[in-house]
Amino acid sequence: MASAPTPELPRFALDLKVCVLANRWGTRRAVGVAFGIVSRLGDGVFWYALMLALALADGRRGASAAAHMAATGLGALLLYRVLKRWTRRPRPFHACPGVVAHVAPLDEFSFPSGHTLQAVGFTIVALAWYPGLAPLLLGFTSLVAMSRVVLGLHYPSDVLAAIGLGSVLGCASLWLAGLI
């Protein structure tokens, strides 16, 4: 099913401009390959490996942290699927001339960025348990968020919304677990 183009309203002009510029940067081979790898790791491989490593390295505490991350991830998955079906925002490579998808998307719609929502939620929970992981997790999460725009799969506003949603979800998860 073909998606309708995104309206060119003034409030979306900056969003579109940043999207096109970032996507052009992704046409450089090294940039496209690097962000493609980050994106693939952000599909879940990185997070599942982290959960497994925590459980193996820190016994019961690590297993509890991994279970907490998994529960938060499930909440993020459900939330982003509902929002994508509800908003049905076309991906930039479908709606914006000059934007190409450098990798295949995992689903049809753009809003919000599921990769970013998951990464932020996972990071907040993991850092509550293991603050020493901040340099690794904050760096990786930032790269995941950037990759979504560079690869032509999301608008910057999709990523910013996902950062906000992931932050709320991660903090709510910590609150429900009694960690804040």
Beta strands, then each sheet from edge to edge (+ up, - down):
end
